[in-house]
């Protein structure tokens, strides 16, 4: 018999779509760069393995890498040092370690809705209650401070924030960051700031929560900027006393991060700025392409994402997000149901433009054809106004594929 906590969480809706997809499907669902790590970083990894860097290292990570990360954050808070930094086995592990260190049974945790799929389950696994706060398209996916004031209680322990956002692509303006910091300080909350996409911004500017308060934990990763998602390497930045407790939890989860990957990341942080800039330029071009093509789809409305590599279009078709995503999957394109990210993702789909421009065009041609079919049936009354997937033939994808 498994522990009760196992029954409090489910497999992510993202994974479910991949499990059901045909091998030749156009993949606009995957949340990882379709680039390879810079060649010099790959060579550094291989050299580390050949040179014997294959053994356990310090629990908090290699001192040189921690120093390098601290240097990166020193312009946000000049007091930042190695003692503030923990290297983790991915941003996912960093989020889990943070939940282990901060949340007790009976606590409440404010989490974004829609928001990344792990925030609420991690709270539940600790016996805490996730309390969703709204990210609305009309507000360009920034929090409503009045709503947060209504949601906070004496049991609220932390607020999770994510800018740039997965799944919405929203980026918090400086004034919003400052307002959230003031809110958290007013209610004695810890801010858990997921800043994994900080370098992938197209409109406005990225503003970190680090240095804004003494009660901030930053979760970050090397996976997105160095295109090394399979290497599973991330980090935490936290106040020194809290960092000691975070490292204690980190040790009990995985003892220490992988040594060869740390050596390669250290090299990459010093040498890969041009590669990162090229990748972001390409993502910007794809963002513009995606927004243009989505606006040609009947029944679709989209807020241009300001960062990350996701669009979160809202549709007016007579179906749930899971039904729409399933219908499109049968036609040959993978998208993620919006409600996998929370109740306010209903009538949304998440589209990743971490895919080639050709695949973006192919995939969105399928979406456009589907939108036209749904519109034609709605005009003819064929669906009878009923909620559910429109009864469109589910066989072959459009001939343009």
N, C-alpha and C positions, 0 to 999 in steps of 0.2 A: 504494500500500500504506500503510495507516494505521499509526501508532505502536503499539507493543505495549500502551501504557497504555490505549488505547481499549478493548481487549478485556478489561480488568480490571474494567470496570463495565458495568452494564446500565441501561436505562430503569427508573425506579421503578415498583413494583407499583401505586402510587397512580395514576399517569398511565395505566397500562394499563387500569384499570377505567373511567376517564373516556372513553378512546378507544372502548371497547366499548359504552358506555351509549346507550340510546335517548334522544332529545331530551326526552321527557316524564317521564323517570325522577325519582323523589324522591331528591334529592341529600343523603345523610347521610355523604358521603365527603370533602367539601371542607374543607380546613384554613384557612379564612379567615372573619373575621366577616362576617355578612350585614347589616352596617350600612354606612352611608356615612360618610365623614369628617365631622366637625363642620362646619357651614356656614361658620363663620368661618375655618376652615382652608382650605376650598375657595376662599373669596374671597381669602384671602392668597396662594394659589397664582396665581390669575388676575391679581391685582394685580402680583405679581412678574414675570409674563410681560409684562404691559402696560408695566411700568415699566423694561423693558430688562434684567432679571436673567436673561439667556438665554445667558450666555457661560461659558467655563471659570472655575473658581474654584480655590482652593488644594487641593492634593492631599489633605490631611488634613481638609478641610472648612472651612466658614466659621468664623472665629474666634468669632463671637458664639454660634453653635450649640455649638461645642466647650466654650465657657465654661459654657453653660447645662447641658450634660450633666455636666460636671465638678462643678458646684454640686449637682446631683441626687445624685452619688455621694460628696459630701464628708462626709455624716453616717456613711458607712461607713468612710472613711479621710480624715481632715482634710487630708492631704497632696495629695489629688487636685486636679489642675489641668488646664488645656487640653492640656498636653503629654502627658497620659495618654490622650487621647481622639482617635480617628480616626473620621470619618463615612464610611460605606461605602455602596455600592450594594446594600443589602439585608443581612439577616442571613446569607443564603446566601453572598454574597461575603465577608462577614466570616469565616465558617467556612473558606472556601477560602484566604483570605489567611493565616489562622492556620496552616493545614496547610502552606502553602508556606514559612512562616517557621520552623516548629518541627520538621517531620518530615523525616528523611533516610532514604535507602534502607537497609534493614536494621534500622531502629528498630521497636519495638513500641509500640502505642497501645491503652490500655484503653478500650473503648467499651461503652455499655450495650446489653444484649440482653434485651428489645426496646428499640430506640432509633430516633431519627430517621434517615431513610434516607440521609443524606449523610455521616454520621460515618465509616463504614467505607470507602465509596468514596473519600473524600478521602485517607484514609491510604494506600490502595492506589495511588492516582494518584501519590503521592510515593515509591512504592517501599517504604513501610513496611507492617507487618503489623498489621491490626486484631485485637485479642484481646478477645473478648466477655466481659463479666461479667454475672451474672444479676440481673434484676429480677423477683422472683417475687410473684405475687398474695398468697401467704400472708404475705409480709413487707410488704404494702402498697406494693410496688414501690420499696423502698429497697435499696441495695447491701448485700451480705453482706461485712463487712470481713475475715472469715476466708478467704473465697474470694479476695478481692483479694490477700491475702498469698500465697496459693498461686499466683496467676497472674503476679505481678510477677517480672521477671527483670532481669539487668544491662542488657538491651537496651531495657527499657521507658523511653520518653521522656516520656509524658504520659498523663493520664487525662481523658476527656471525661465531663462530668456535665451533666444537664439536669433542672432542677427549677424550676417545674412541668414535667412531662414530656409530650412528644409521643412515643408514643401513649397512655401509660397514665393520664395525669392525676395521677400520684403527685407528692407534695410532700415534700421532705426536711425532717424536724424539725431544730431547731438542733443537737441532740446528734450527729446523723448528719453534718451539715455539718462540725462540729468534728472528728469522727473521720476524715472524708475528708481534711481539711486536714492532720491529724497524719500520716496514712498517706502522703500525697504528700510531705511534708517529710522523713519518715523514709527515703523511697526517692529523694529528689532528683528529683521529677517536677513538671512544669508541669501545673496544673489549667486545662483549657479548659472554662469554665462557660457553657453556653447558657441564658440567662435571659430569653428572648424573652417568656415568659408570666408574668413576675414580678408583674404587676398583676392577674392573673386567678386569684384564690385564694379558695376557699370555706371550707375547713376548715384550722385551724392558721394558721401564719404563714409568709410567704416570708422566707427568709434568704439573702442574697447571699453569694457567696464573696469578693467584693471587700473588701479590708481585712483578710482573714483570713490572708493569706500574701503574700510578695513575689514569688511565682511563680504568679500567677493572670492569665489572660486572660478577660475577660468579653465574650461575644458577645450583642448585643441588637439590637432592631429597633423602629422606630416603627410597623411595619405592623399589628400586632395591636391595640395600645392605641388608635391613632388611625384604625383601620379603613381603611388605605391600602395594602393589600398590592400593588396594581398600580403604586404609585409607586416601589417598589424603593429603600428608604432605611433604613439601619440604622447600627450603630456598634460600635466596639470600645473597651474600656477595658483598659489594660495598663500594666505598669511602664514608666517613661519610656525606658529604654534599649531595651527590647523594642519599644516603640511605634515607635521610629525604624525598626527592621527591618520591622515590620508595614506601616508606611506605604510603605516601599520596594517591598514586594510589591504592595500596594494600587495604587501608581502604575502598575506594570507590568500589572496586570489591567485597570484602567479609568481611569487618569489622575486623575480627580477625580469626586466624587459630583455628581448633578444640582443645579444652583444653585437653580432655582425651588422644587423640593421642599424644599430645606433652609430657605429663607425661610419657607415655609408651616409646616414642622415647628416652627421657632423660635416662630412665633406660636401654634401649637397647644399647645406645652408650657406656655405662660403662661396659656392661656384655656380649655382643654378638660377640666379636671378634672371638672366636673359631667357632661359627656357620657360620660366614661370610667366614672364611678360608675354611671350609668344602664345602660350596656352590661353591666357586671359583674353588676348586680342581675338583669338579664334572663337572663344566662347561668346564674346560680345557680338561678333558677326552672326553666330548661330542664334543668339537671343533675338536679334533683329529679324532674322529669317523666320523663326518660329512665331513671333508676334504677328508678322505680316501674313503668314499662311493661316494661322488660327483665326484671324479676323475675316478670312474668306470662307470659313465654315459656318453654314447656317446653324443658328441656335447656340453659338459659342460667344462668350465675352471673356476678355482676358486683361488683367492688369499687367503691364510689362514688368517682368522681374527686374529689380534693381541690383540683385546680386545672386550668388550661387549659380547653379546651372539647371534650374527647374522653372517651368511655367506651371501655373495652377488655374487653368481655365475653368470657368463656370459654364455649365450647359443648361438649356431649357428644355431638353428632350424629356418625354414622359417615361423616365426610368430612374432607378437608383444608380449611384456611381458604380456599384459592383456589377449591376446588370449592363450598364453601358460599357464598362471595361471588358466584361466577358464577351459581349457582342463584337467588340472591336478585336479582341484576341482571336475569335473564330475567323475573323477576316484577315488576320495576319499581322497585327501590330500590338505590341505590349505597351500598355499604359497602366498606371497604378490607380485604383479607386481612391477618390479623395477622402472617403470616410475611414480609410485605414489610418488616417492621421487625426481623427477626432470627429465628433458629430457635425461640426461646422464645415467639414469637408464634403458633406452630402451635396450632390449635384456639381461636384468638381472632379476633375481628373488631374493627376500629377504627370507631367511630361518632362522627361529628362532630355536636355539637349547636349548631353555628353555622348553624342553620336555624330557620325559624319553628316555633312550637309546633304549628301545623296540619300542617306537613310532617313534624315528628317523630312526631305521632300516626299520620299516613298511612303513613309508612315503617315504623314499628314494628308496625302492624297487619299489614303484609305479612310481617314477620319472625315475628310471633306465629303467623300462619296456617301459615307454613312449618314452624315448630317443632312445631306440632300434627300436621301431615301426617307429618313425620319420626317423631314419637313413635308415631303410629298404625301406620305401616309397620313400625317396629321391634317393636312389640307383636305384630303379626301374623306376624312373621318374613319379611315380603315381601322385605326386602333381603338375607336370607340371611346376615346378620352380616358381609358383605363390606365392606372399606374402599372408599370411593368415594362419589360423590354419590348420595343416595337417588333411586330412580327414580320421582320424582313428576312429574306432567305439568308441562311447562315452558311452557305456552301463556299463557293470560290471567292477569293478576294477580288477587288476591282482589276480589270485587265491592265491598268497602268503599272501594276507591280511587275 
